[in-house]
Amino acid sequence: MKQSRKFQPFTYKDSNFKICCGDWAVVTGEIMRQRGLLESYIARHPEFKTSLVPLVLLDDAPPLAVQMAEAAVATGVGPLAAVAGGIAQAAALAGIASGDRDIVVDNGGDCFMKLDRPLTMGIHAGRNNPFNRLAFRILPEDTPLSICSSSSNMGHSKSFGKCDLATIVSKDATLADAAATLAANLVCTVDDLRPTAEKITKIPGVLGVLLVKDDKIALLGSLPEIVENRDPETSLKITRDINSNQP
């Protein structure tokens, strides 16, 4: 019988991670390496950090910046909207390359995983939201997989909407992260839920969408099975943004 997963926290600069992996040094080392590459690139191309729309890269852009830029083009948002998911994916892929068969990297709610047994992942749409009792049941055969979330009310990222939770499922974490940002930007009222879900699922590479606004939810596309969250310690397991004042 396999032991239950053990997640360890890891903080680097302004990012909070929770990681389950076999080779801690490889995974955390890749986080720091990718962050360093991006910071060096941004020093030469400051607009990459501030742009709210896709932009043309310099010729020497590192691979992660290229992936982020491609996600920006696919969604119409700025490339930095894809950074958390991109770093989570890069770190997880480094672990997989080193032989890890069961790995989850959660970068402030943007996750990439490769599983050898099922995983239940809780949904968090803000304090006292009725949909917090739900969770995804993710099967090994559906991974590698990314599940990334954005919110207009939680975290420090810029949002132009009023969305409690926008969660995107994709094989590509940069795309999932950018698409979650776009979805959160578009939802201002409950009437925006369905049209936004339809718009996001039309983006090539997006598998499924979950959107929450107040007491309404929209589900569209191919999502993991949704089950009841029976974990009494869920609130203690949320990977909170360092710069957020959310409880």
Beta strands, then each sheet from edge to edge (+ up, - down):
strand 1: 8-12
strand 2: 15-20
strand 3: 103-107
strand 4: 110-114
strand 5: 119-122
strand 6: 134-138
strand 7: 145-150
strand 8: 165-170
strand 9: 206-213
strand 10: 216-221
strand 11: 225-228
sheet 1: 1+ 2- 3+ 4- 7+ 8- 9+ 10-
sheet 2: 5+ 6- 11+
end
